[in-house]
């Protein structure tokens, strides 16, 4: 599981599947369980808290890896 920081604002308007916007600097955690094929090749499945659901997709270009967690 990896830890990410949002580096570009992610709006609900531009990303219709999100229930909330994600601000620059917000921390997200990679979701490591089954996503049932619902995450695109341009996105990463993440959560707001480590190892917690629900997961959601964010564009890989809008986040930066800040720490590899074990």
Phi, psi and omega in degrees: 000139181243157178250134184234156173242135176289126181249353177216131182309135180243107185270158173291325182297315181278346183224079191304339182279346180282145177266352182204151176284159178241123184272154175302134180097343180296143180264136178228159182236136179298138177265122188258356181270186184295133177252002176056032176073015184264005178253128184288168180291345180263002184237174177228137176279126182224169175225164178280333179233147181300134175057031179238147174257159010276156172264162176210159181267138171233151178295131181301331181286351183257001180228159180228134176295128178243341179196136173269120181259149179250000000 
